[in-house]
Amino acid sequence: MHRFIMNGSDLAHIFEKAISGEELSIREGTELLENGDLFELGHVASLLRMKSSGRVVTFVVNLHVNYSNVCISKCPLCAFYREKNDEDSFTLSIEEIIQKISGWYGRGIKEVHIVGGLNPETGIEYFETLFSEIKQKFPEVSIKALTAVEIDFLSKKERISVKEILERLKDSGLEFMPGGGAEIFSERVRKTICPSKISGERWLKVIETAHRTGIRTNATILYGHVEKPEERIEHLIRLRELQKKTGGFQALVPLSFHPMNTGLFREGLVREKVSSEEDMKMMAVSRIVLGKWIPNIRAHWVMLGERASQVSLHFGVNDLEGTVGEEKITHAAGAKTGQYMEKERLIHLIREAGMIPAERTTDYRILKVYR
């Protein structure tokens, strides 16, 4: 099935390793990213996706809630954060969040995704009360909340260990964590794009602690700013190595950087989003490098757009971000996509791409296949 690659490609030996389930090195992954033919990358990524999930493409009916945009980190990559006294700063009360969830509950949401900024006024008791109330009022809705960066911030604020923070939040109802805040692990890059944020090493440590506490997570990679190709691949391989230790990652979500309204844009370091071709390369190479270790590669349609998300299903992607409901972070940086996608629209997009739509839970149990 892949003989045409083996006979004609300069990268045939790397493709053969990936198809055989062998680990690729940083050098090999970088070579794919820099020199790989887009069609060949898509073909190999599709072969690997077929091995793990066939033509089934999953999605979740969910709601995103950003509880606050107040953040002391003030990262140059971010257009979302505000100072406490800015006119458009906000911090939602627990009652307001419960009201939001109540308003969307009738649409059949199975997951609520909650993230925000590093706000000194939201401590662990805020989240314990919030999660407890969500589980009390909506017991069948999964709580996926707080990035590793937010967990580390809470640990420092409360002066207790990350493990204790996670255990307390888990007892209150936290079941899963998103993969945000990973950005690119390279410290060279982080000094430019998020100098006040925790290190890549610390992010990995917090996530490892979450996995060992029984909280499964996603992973992300934010690409298309000031990173080099080899730094993208190093990031993927460090995720792969942690996954071999813990098995706690459920999915990788490659995030295409939107520069508008960010400090990186104002400083002239990043002027525009990368091309759709580059997005497809990143999706395919993520699938090829991560192979059998992280089985789900998710397209975040909020960042990619509908059509590119459809195309990505032929570049190794087997999961689409869900209905979303509300999303403020990417839209603050200039995203032109909608904030909500009807379940029927997701099903249509997946079918139109020649795939089989399937609604899932947060932990990837299939609820219904739409044949």
One Martini backbone bead per residue (centre of mass of N, CA, C, O) as a GRO file, in nm:
protein
  371
    1MET     BB    1   0.054   0.065  -0.015
    2HIS     BB    2   0.365   0.211   0.022
    3ARG     BB    3   0.555   0.168  -0.232
    4PHE     BB    4   0.582   0.448  -0.364
    5ILE     BB    5   0.757   0.554  -0.136
    6MET     BB    6   0.986   0.343  -0.130
    7ASN     BB    7   1.076   0.398  -0.434
    8GLY     BB    8   1.082   0.747  -0.439
    9SER     BB    9   1.178   0.838  -0.160
   10ASP     BB   10   1.414   1.004   0.039
   11LEU     BB   11   1.227   0.912   0.313
   12ALA     BB   12   1.175   0.601   0.328
   13HIS     BB   13   1.318   0.510   0.594
   14ILE     BB   14   1.132   0.677   0.780
   15PHE     BB   15   0.858   0.569   0.697
   16GLU     BB   16   0.919   0.272   0.764
   17LYS     BB   17   0.957   0.312   1.064
   18ALA     BB   18   0.677   0.427   1.127
   19ILE     BB   19   0.506   0.188   1.010
   20SER     BB   20   0.662  -0.022   1.211
   21GLY     BB   21   0.677   0.139   1.507
   22GLU     BB   22   0.912   0.323   1.527
   23GLU     BB   23   1.129   0.544   1.651
   24LEU     BB   24   1.186   0.876   1.614
   25SER     BB   25   1.398   1.123   1.571
   26ILE     BB   26   1.476   1.444   1.560
   27ARG     BB   27   1.608   1.433   1.282
   28GLU     BB   28   1.378   1.280   1.134
   29GLY     BB   29   1.146   1.474   1.196
   30THR     BB   30   1.278   1.725   1.071
   31GLU     BB   31   1.300   1.614   0.784
   32LEU     BB   32   0.999   1.594   0.738
   33LEU     BB   33   0.928   1.898   0.790
   34GLU     BB   34   1.136   2.017   0.572
   35ASN     BB   35   1.121   1.769   0.319
   36GLY     BB   36   0.841   1.679   0.302
   37ASP     BB   37   0.593   1.559   0.123
   38LEU     BB   38   0.268   1.623   0.152
   39PHE     BB   39   0.148   1.365   0.029
   40GLU     BB   40   0.324   1.160   0.184
   41LEU     BB   41   0.254   1.248   0.468
   42GLY     BB   42  -0.050   1.194   0.442
   43HIS     BB   43  -0.030   0.893   0.376
   44VAL     BB   44   0.117   0.795   0.631
   45ALA     BB   45  -0.075   0.918   0.840
   46SER     BB   46  -0.321   0.753   0.737
   47LEU     BB   47  -0.210   0.475   0.796
   48LEU     BB   48  -0.186   0.520   1.103
   49ARG     BB   49  -0.480   0.592   1.155
   50MET     BB   50  -0.602   0.325   1.051
   51LYS     BB   51  -0.472   0.147   1.272
   52SER     BB   52  -0.627   0.297   1.521
   53SER     BB   53  -0.934   0.416   1.373
   54GLY     BB   54  -0.969   0.442   1.092
   55ARG     BB   55  -1.263   0.628   0.975
   56VAL     BB   56  -1.300   0.734   1.255
   57VAL     BB   57  -1.448   1.042   1.382
   58THR     BB   58  -1.432   1.238   1.661
   59PHE     BB   59  -1.657   1.389   1.913
   60VAL     BB   60  -1.768   1.653   2.138
   61VAL     BB   61  -2.014   1.769   2.355
   62ASN     BB   62  -1.935   2.105   2.442
   63LEU     BB   63  -1.802   2.351   2.688
   64HIS     BB   64  -1.656   2.663   2.701
   65VAL     BB   65  -1.487   2.820   2.990
   66ASN     BB   66  -1.391   3.148   3.083
   67TYR     BB   67  -1.338   3.271   3.406
   68SER     BB   68  -1.069   3.448   3.323
   69ASN     BB   69  -0.847   3.739   3.212
   70VAL     BB   70  -0.677   3.750   3.455
   71CYS     BB   71  -0.309   3.806   3.431
   72ILE     BB   72   0.034   3.792   3.545
   73SER     BB   73   0.205   3.692   3.294
   74LYS     BB   74   0.195   3.845   3.015
   75CYS     BB   75   0.214   3.717   2.736
   76PRO     BB   76   0.319   3.780   2.408
   77LEU     BB   77   0.117   3.546   2.285
   78CYS     BB   78  -0.123   3.712   2.425
   79ALA     BB   79  -0.472   3.854   2.383
   80PHE     BB   80  -0.645   3.792   2.660
   81TYR     BB   81  -0.519   3.945   2.871
   82ARG     BB   82  -0.566   4.126   3.189
   83GLU     BB   83  -0.602   4.363   3.399
   84LYS     BB   84  -0.784   4.412   3.673
   85ASN     BB   85  -0.860   4.735   3.585
   86ASP     BB   86  -0.975   4.675   3.330
   87GLU     BB   87  -1.262   4.716   3.159
   88ASP     BB   88  -1.240   4.401   3.019
   89SER     BB   89  -1.235   4.260   3.271
   90PHE     BB   90  -1.280   3.920   3.420
   91THR     BB   91  -1.479   3.736   3.677
   92LEU     BB   92  -1.643   3.462   3.743
   93SER     BB   93  -1.882   3.335   3.902
   94ILE     BB   94  -2.019   3.050   4.001
   95GLU     BB   95  -2.306   3.125   3.914
   96GLU     BB   96  -2.236   3.203   3.620
   97ILE     BB   97  -2.132   2.926   3.534
   98ILE     BB   98  -2.383   2.764   3.597
   99GLN     BB   99  -2.562   2.922   3.400
  100LYS     BB  100  -2.413   2.847   3.146
  101ILE     BB  101  -2.451   2.543   3.166
  102SER     BB  102  -2.759   2.547   3.180
  103GLY     BB  103  -2.796   2.678   2.890
  104TRP     BB  104  -2.645   2.405   2.752
  105TYR     BB  105  -2.766   2.135   2.859
  106GLY     BB  106  -2.997   2.088   2.638
  107ARG     BB  107  -2.761   2.010   2.411
  108GLY     BB  108  -2.586   1.763   2.536
  109ILE     BB  109  -2.357   1.795   2.720
  110LYS     BB  110  -2.044   1.612   2.831
  111GLU     BB  111  -1.856   1.878   2.855
  112VAL     BB  112  -1.637   2.087   3.055
  113HIS     BB  113  -1.420   2.363   2.967
  114ILE     BB  114  -1.178   2.504   3.204
  115VAL     BB  115  -1.028   2.830   3.162
  116GLY     BB  116  -0.760   3.080   3.231
  117GLY     BB  117  -0.597   3.278   3.440
  118LEU     BB  118  -0.358   3.426   3.662
  119ASN     BB  119  -0.554   3.470   3.942
  120PRO     BB  120  -0.516   3.578   4.268
  121GLU     BB  121  -0.849   3.552   4.335
  122THR     BB  122  -0.824   3.237   4.250
  123GLY     BB  123  -0.860   2.974   4.442
  124ILE     BB  124  -0.916   2.658   4.544
  125GLU     BB  125  -1.206   2.707   4.657
  126TYR     BB  126  -1.334   2.797   4.397
  127PHE     BB  127  -1.293   2.518   4.250
  128GLU     BB  128  -1.419   2.329   4.453
  129THR     BB  129  -1.699   2.456   4.439
  130LEU     BB  130  -1.746   2.442   4.137
  131PHE     BB  131  -1.713   2.135   4.092
  132SER     BB  132  -1.923   2.041   4.295
  133GLU     BB  133  -2.167   2.185   4.159
  134ILE     BB  134  -2.152   2.052   3.888
  135LYS     BB  135  -2.184   1.755   3.991
  136GLN     BB  136  -2.455   1.801   4.132
  137LYS     BB  137  -2.617   1.922   3.872
  138PHE     BB  138  -2.409   1.754   3.645
  139PRO     BB  139  -2.308   1.438   3.672
  140GLU     BB  140  -2.258   1.361   3.346
  141VAL     BB  141  -2.048   1.588   3.342
  142SER     BB  142  -1.741   1.655   3.243
  143ILE     BB  143  -1.432   1.767   3.393
  144LYS     BB  144  -1.222   1.999   3.211
  145ALA     BB  145  -0.944   2.148   3.389
  146LEU     BB  146  -0.679   2.314   3.396
  147THR     BB  147  -0.372   2.383   3.363
  148ALA     BB  148  -0.051   2.340   3.456
  149VAL     BB  149  -0.016   2.643   3.514
  150GLU     BB  150  -0.255   2.673   3.714
  151ILE     BB  151  -0.164   2.458   3.914
  152ASP     BB  152   0.107   2.587   3.988
  153PHE     BB  153  -0.015   2.852   4.089
  154LEU     BB  154  -0.182   2.729   4.319
  155SER     BB  155   0.054   2.605   4.472
  156LYS     BB  156   0.192   2.877   4.535
  157LYS     BB  157  -0.043   3.030   4.663
  158GLU     BB  158  -0.108   2.788   4.887
  159ARG     BB  159   0.148   2.626   4.978
  160ILE     BB  160   0.123   2.357   4.805
  161SER     BB  161   0.123   2.085   4.645
  162VAL     BB  162   0.043   1.958   4.347
  163LYS     BB  163  -0.075   1.695   4.454
  164GLU     BB  164  -0.278   1.826   4.651
  165ILE     BB  165  -0.432   1.991   4.451
  166LEU     BB  166  -0.525   1.751   4.274
  167GLU     BB  167  -0.669   1.589   4.495
  168ARG     BB  168  -0.877   1.804   4.571
  169LEU     BB  169  -0.999   1.841   4.287
  170LYS     BB  170  -1.080   1.550   4.244
  171ASP     BB  171  -1.273   1.537   4.492
  172SER     BB  172  -1.458   1.774   4.350
  173GLY     BB  173  -1.449   1.662   4.009
  174LEU     BB  174  -1.192   1.633   3.869
  175GLU     BB  175  -1.095   1.441   3.564
  176PHE     BB  176  -0.958   1.651   3.362
  177MET     BB  177  -0.701   1.784   3.137
  178PRO     BB  178  -0.569   2.003   2.956
  179GLY     BB  179  -0.282   2.110   2.732
  180GLY     BB  180  -0.216   2.379   2.812
  181GLY     BB  181   0.100   2.573   2.817
  182ALA     BB  182   0.326   2.428   2.649
  183GLU     BB  183   0.381   2.511   2.367
  184ILE     BB  184   0.725   2.531   2.382
  185PHE     BB  185   0.991   2.382   2.548
  186SER     BB  186   1.187   2.576   2.460
  187GLU     BB  187   1.372   2.814   2.624
  188ARG     BB  188   1.436   3.005   2.396
  189VAL     BB  189   1.137   3.057   2.323
  190ARG     BB  190   1.012   3.129   2.606
  191LYS     BB  191   1.170   3.401   2.640
  192THR     BB  192   0.975   3.532   2.417
  193ILE     BB  193   0.660   3.418   2.454
  194CYS     BB  194   0.688   3.316   2.795
  195PRO     BB  195   0.879   3.430   3.047
  196SER     BB  196   0.660   3.386   3.306
  197LYS     BB  197   0.638   3.102   3.258
  198ILE     BB  198   0.667   2.801   3.292
  199SER     BB  199   0.848   2.552   3.223
  200GLY     BB  200   0.867   2.272   3.040
  201GLU     BB  201   0.958   2.092   3.272
  202ARG     BB  202   0.727   2.171   3.465
  203TRP     BB  203   0.491   2.086   3.294
  204LEU     BB  204   0.566   1.785   3.287
  205LYS     BB  205   0.556   1.742   3.595
  206VAL     BB  206   0.260   1.813   3.642
  207ILE     BB  207   0.147   1.601   3.446
  208GLU     BB  208   0.268   1.356   3.581
  209THR     BB  209   0.114   1.398   3.846
  210ALA     BB  210  -0.166   1.372   3.727
  211HIS     BB  211  -0.139   1.086   3.620
  212ARG     BB  212  -0.064   0.965   3.912
  213THR     BB  213  -0.360   1.074   4.019
  214GLY     BB  214  -0.577   1.001   3.774
  215ILE     BB  215  -0.532   1.235   3.553
  216ARG     BB  216  -0.621   1.297   3.247
  217THR     BB  217  -0.471   1.425   2.939
  218ASN     BB  218  -0.360   1.659   2.735
  219ALA     BB  219  -0.183   1.787   2.448
  220THR     BB  220   0.036   2.049   2.326
  221ILE     BB  221   0.118   2.262   2.032
  222LEU     BB  222   0.273   2.573   1.956
  223TYR     BB  223   0.278   2.702   1.628
  224GLY     BB  224   0.405   2.976   1.433
  225HIS     BB  225   0.655   3.164   1.532
  226VAL     BB  226   0.993   3.123   1.669
  227GLU     BB  227   1.037   2.844   1.588
  228LYS     BB  228   1.192   2.549   1.515
  229PRO     BB  229   1.163   2.247   1.379
  230GLU     BB  230   1.328   2.092   1.603
  231GLU     BB  231   1.148   2.204   1.840
  232ARG     BB  232   0.896   2.056   1.766
  233ILE     BB  233   1.008   1.766   1.782
  234GLU     BB  234   1.111   1.772   2.068
  235HIS     BB  235   0.835   1.810   2.191
  236LEU     BB  236   0.708   1.544   2.093
  237ILE     BB  237   0.920   1.355   2.227
  238ARG     BB  238   0.863   1.438   2.519
  239LEU     BB  239   0.577   1.334   2.514
  240ARG     BB  240   0.642   1.043   2.444
  241GLU     BB  241   0.816   0.983   2.698
  242LEU     BB  242   0.591   1.031   2.904
  243GLN     BB  243   0.390   0.825   2.791
  244LYS     BB  244   0.572   0.576   2.853
  245LYS     BB  245   0.542   0.622   3.169
  246THR     BB  246   0.202   0.684   3.201
  247GLY     BB  247  -0.043   0.694   2.979
  248GLY     BB  248  -0.212   0.996   3.015
  249PHE     BB  249  -0.252   1.059   2.723
  250GLN     BB  250  -0.515   1.121   2.485
  251ALA     BB  251  -0.411   1.391   2.326
  252LEU     BB  252  -0.324   1.585   2.046
  253VAL     BB  253  -0.308   1.956   2.008
  254PRO     BB  254  -0.254   2.136   1.745
  255LEU     BB  255  -0.152   2.488   1.747
  256SER     BB  256  -0.223   2.768   1.559
  257PHE     BB  257  -0.089   3.067   1.547
  258HIS     BB  258  -0.230   3.383   1.651
  259PRO     BB  259  -0.104   3.721   1.632
  260MET     BB  260  -0.318   3.906   1.678
  261ASN     BB  261  -0.286   4.131   1.950
  262THR     BB  262   0.004   4.070   2.014
  263GLY     BB  263   0.325   4.116   2.114
  264LEU     BB  264   0.457   3.975   1.868
  265PHE     BB  265   0.324   4.165   1.664
  266ARG     BB  266   0.412   4.446   1.774
  267GLU     BB  267   0.728   4.351   1.751
  268GLY     BB  268   0.755   4.189   1.463
  269LEU     BB  269   0.785   3.862   1.494
  270VAL     BB  270   0.469   3.819   1.409
  271ARG     BB  271   0.241   3.860   1.127
  272GLU     BB  272   0.143   3.557   1.053
  273LYS     BB  273  -0.007   3.291   0.971
  274VAL     BB  274   0.024   2.999   0.876
  275SER     BB  275  -0.023   2.783   0.646
  276SER     BB  276  -0.214   2.518   0.553
  277GLU     BB  277   0.023   2.342   0.474
  278GLU     BB  278   0.165   2.360   0.749
  279ASP     BB  279  -0.063   2.240   0.910
  280MET     BB  280  -0.061   1.960   0.768
  281LYS     BB  281   0.226   1.886   0.837
  282MET     BB  282   0.191   1.893   1.145
  283MET     BB  283  -0.018   1.674   1.165
  284ALA     BB  284   0.138   1.446   1.025
  285VAL     BB  285   0.397   1.451   1.200
  286SER     BB  286   0.260   1.395   1.464
  287ARG     BB  287   0.159   1.115   1.389
  288ILE     BB  288   0.438   0.991   1.310
  289VAL     BB  289   0.592   1.043   1.582
  290LEU     BB  290   0.363   0.926   1.786
  291GLY     BB  291   0.187   0.712   1.685
  292LYS     BB  292   0.109   0.472   1.930
  293TRP     BB  293   0.124   0.658   2.189
  294ILE     BB  294  -0.073   0.886   2.062
  295PRO     BB  295  -0.383   0.817   1.918
  296ASN     BB  296  -0.480   1.127   1.928
  297ILE     BB  297  -0.562   1.370   1.675
  298ARG     BB  298  -0.649   1.713   1.700
  299ALA     BB  299  -0.870   1.942   1.558
  300HIS     BB  300  -0.885   2.298   1.591
  301TRP     BB  301  -1.127   2.473   1.437
  302VAL     BB  302  -1.085   2.755   1.559
  303MET     BB  303  -0.794   2.778   1.417
  304LEU     BB  304  -0.833   2.640   1.122
  305GLY     BB  305  -1.108   2.575   1.035
  306GLU     BB  306  -1.320   2.390   0.859
  307ARG     BB  307  -1.166   2.302   0.598
  308ALA     BB  308  -0.894   2.230   0.728
  309SER     BB  309  -1.013   2.018   0.916
  310GLN     BB  310  -1.103   1.830   0.696
  311VAL     BB  311  -0.826   1.784   0.563
  312SER     BB  312  -0.682   1.668   0.822
  313LEU     BB  313  -0.821   1.379   0.795
  314HIS     BB  314  -0.574   1.330   0.563
  315PHE     BB  315  -0.335   1.395   0.817
  316GLY     BB  316  -0.406   1.200   1.090
  317VAL     BB  317  -0.677   1.285   1.185
  318ASN     BB  318  -0.942   1.165   1.448
  319ASP     BB  319  -1.023   1.458   1.578
  320LEU     BB  320  -1.265   1.691   1.685
  321GLU     BB  321  -1.353   1.951   1.804
  322GLY     BB  322  -1.621   2.053   1.940
  323THR     BB  323  -1.878   2.277   1.997
  324VAL     BB  324  -1.778   2.473   2.257
  325GLY     BB  325  -1.965   2.770   2.250
  326GLU     BB  326  -1.701   2.905   2.394
  327GLU     BB  327  -1.435   3.140   2.273
  328LYS     BB  328  -1.164   3.377   2.357
  329ILE     BB  329  -0.857   3.341   2.303
  330THR     BB  330  -0.837   3.317   1.987
  331HIS     BB  331  -1.025   3.560   1.919
  332ALA     BB  332  -0.835   3.776   2.043
  333ALA     BB  333  -0.615   3.685   1.799
  334GLY     BB  334  -0.820   3.677   1.520
  335ALA     BB  335  -1.028   3.478   1.494
  336LYS     BB  336  -1.303   3.391   1.245
  337THR     BB  337  -1.446   3.192   1.383
  338GLY     BB  338  -1.662   3.043   1.549
  339GLN     BB  339  -1.797   2.947   1.883
  340TYR     BB  340  -2.003   2.747   1.736
  341MET     BB  341  -2.099   2.392   1.677
  342GLU     BB  342  -2.303   2.193   1.557
  343LYS     BB  343  -2.339   1.864   1.557
  344GLU     BB  344  -2.445   1.843   1.263
  345ARG     BB  345  -2.199   1.986   1.140
  346LEU     BB  346  -1.983   1.789   1.223
  347ILE     BB  347  -2.101   1.546   1.081
  348HIS     BB  348  -2.092   1.666   0.797
  349LEU     BB  349  -1.786   1.722   0.774
  350ILE     BB  350  -1.697   1.428   0.810
  351ARG     BB  351  -1.857   1.303   0.577
  352GLU     BB  352  -1.746   1.492   0.349
  353ALA     BB  353  -1.448   1.358   0.405
  354GLY     BB  354  -1.507   1.030   0.426
  355MET     BB  355  -1.610   0.983   0.716
  356ILE     BB  356  -1.687   0.862   1.052
  357PRO     BB  357  -1.899   0.960   1.281
  358ALA     BB  358  -1.832   1.012   1.648
  359GLU     BB  359  -1.951   1.016   1.957
  360ARG     BB  360  -1.799   1.123   2.267
  361THR     BB  361  -1.613   1.117   2.533
  362THR     BB  362  -1.351   1.232   2.709
  363ASP     BB  363  -1.241   0.909   2.718
  364TYR     BB  364  -1.325   0.780   2.427
  365ARG     BB  365  -1.610   0.690   2.434
  366ILE     BB  366  -1.853   0.554   2.244
  367LEU     BB  367  -2.190   0.659   2.183
  368LYS     BB  368  -2.207   0.731   1.858
  369VAL     BB  369  -2.266   0.619   1.530
  370TYR     BB  370  -2.273   0.795   1.203
  371ARG     BB  371  -2.369   0.622   0.908
   0.00000   0.00000   0.00000
